[in-house]
Amino acid sequence: MTVKKARIAVLVSGGGTNLQAIIDAEKSGIIKSGEVAVVISSNPGAYALERAKAAGIPSEVVSKKEASSRAEFEEKLSDTIDRYGTDLIVLAGFMCILSPEFTKKYERKIINVHPSLIPSFCGEGFYGLKVHEAALKKGVKVTGATVHFVNEIPDGGEIIMQKAVSVEDGDTPEILQKRVMREAEWIILPAAVEYVSSMVISK
Ligand code: GAR
C-alpha cells in the first residue's frame, strides 16, 4: 500500500539554502509525510532554481517584475500552484508579500520561515539581512528563527516553531544571518514541514 504524501510547492526568490534543507530532509527521511512537487521562483535568476534542477525537482518561474500588477502575479502564481495539485505551500526565502485574497484562498496551507523570534523584527520591510541589521542595532543578545502559518498580516500568522540563537560579540549582519540559518532555520523549517504535512494528509 502506498501512503499518500502531501504535495509541497516551495516558493523561493534567492539563494535557496532553506529549499536545500528541505530537499536534504526529504532524502534523509526527516520529511516523510510530504514531497516537494515543484519549486516556484519569483526571480528567474534565483540560485534556488539550480538546486531544484540538481535534485530533479520540476521548477517554474513566475516573475514578479514582469507582471503588470500584484493581481496578475498572484493569479499566475495560484494557477501554477494548483496545476501541481499542491497540498502545502512553503515560503522559503520568498520575498513577496501575499494579498489577503491569496492567503484566504490557501488558509492554513501556507507556512513561512522568518529569521527572527517573532514578534521581534518582523512585518513589512523586515526581510533577509535587514532583519539581522535591526537585531544588531537594537543590541539584542538572543535572536533566532520562526516558522509560522501565513495569514493576511505580514509575519502575523500562528507560530508553529521557534528556535533561539545567541548573538555574539563582533557579529556582522552576514555572520549572524549564517548562524541563524545553520542553528535555527535549516532545523525548524524541515521539522515544521514534516509536522504540517502529516496534519494535511491525516485530514
Ligand atoms: C532566509 O534567512 C529567510 O529566513 C529569509 O530570507 C533568507 C533566504 O535565504 N526570509 C525572509 O526574510 C522572509 N521575510 P535562502 O534563499 O538561502 O533560503
Residues whose N, C-alpha, C, O or C-beta is under 5 A from the ligand:
A	BS01	GAR	G14 G15 G16 T17 N18 L19 A92 G93 F94 V113 H114 P115 F126 Y127 G128
